[in-house]
Amino acid sequence: MTACPPLATAQAIGLPEVEAAALYGSQAVARHPALLAHIERAGVELVRRPRMRQTDPMAASSRPSSYHYVVDEPLLRTIAAEIQAAIPGAEVRLFGSRARGTARPDSDLDLLVTVPDAWLASHSRFEETDALGWKLAHHRLPIELLLFSASEVEERRHGRINVIAEAFRYGRRLEPAEPVHGAG
């Protein structure tokens, strides 16, 4: 038998991608006798990851991490300045666990980057987000960048359930650090 993780197992037996993704990391395969029989006929052995013990019911993950990212106000201001240097007119907003004050030492940095409509009309959102990620990589901490136009932000910021509304409800705007070579 060939050993493979649940997602590959589901794909190997011909499950649609959406259903296969739903099975990934779950115990659903083990509880589904017809699926198990199909897996056995396909000659595939299901490899299960060990379950982690949840010690704190409020913890997002019970997996211990050796990472500890120090994120202070000067670093946030520096990152905002670097983003604004790369995208003139951009506004940077911190949101997520670091904005709410519930971050763990290994939490990432969630940033909503709002850019002028005209700028986004002439640039690729995905390419620019990727380029920004590379420019910020020297800080050596996980940064989640979401890039939206000013009109997209205005349209969604008062919504009930979306990431932009969350960024405005619980987040805050980051002011950039002073330029290294200030006006003299």
Secondary structure by P-SEA (a helix, b strand, c coil): cccccaaaaaaaacccaaaaaaacccccccccaaaaaaaaaacbbbbbccccccccccccccccccccccccaaaaaaaaaaaaaaccbbbbbbbcccccccccccbbbbbbbbbcaaaaaaccaaaaaaaaaaaacccccbbbbbbbcaaaaaacccccccaaaaaaacbbbbbbcccccccc
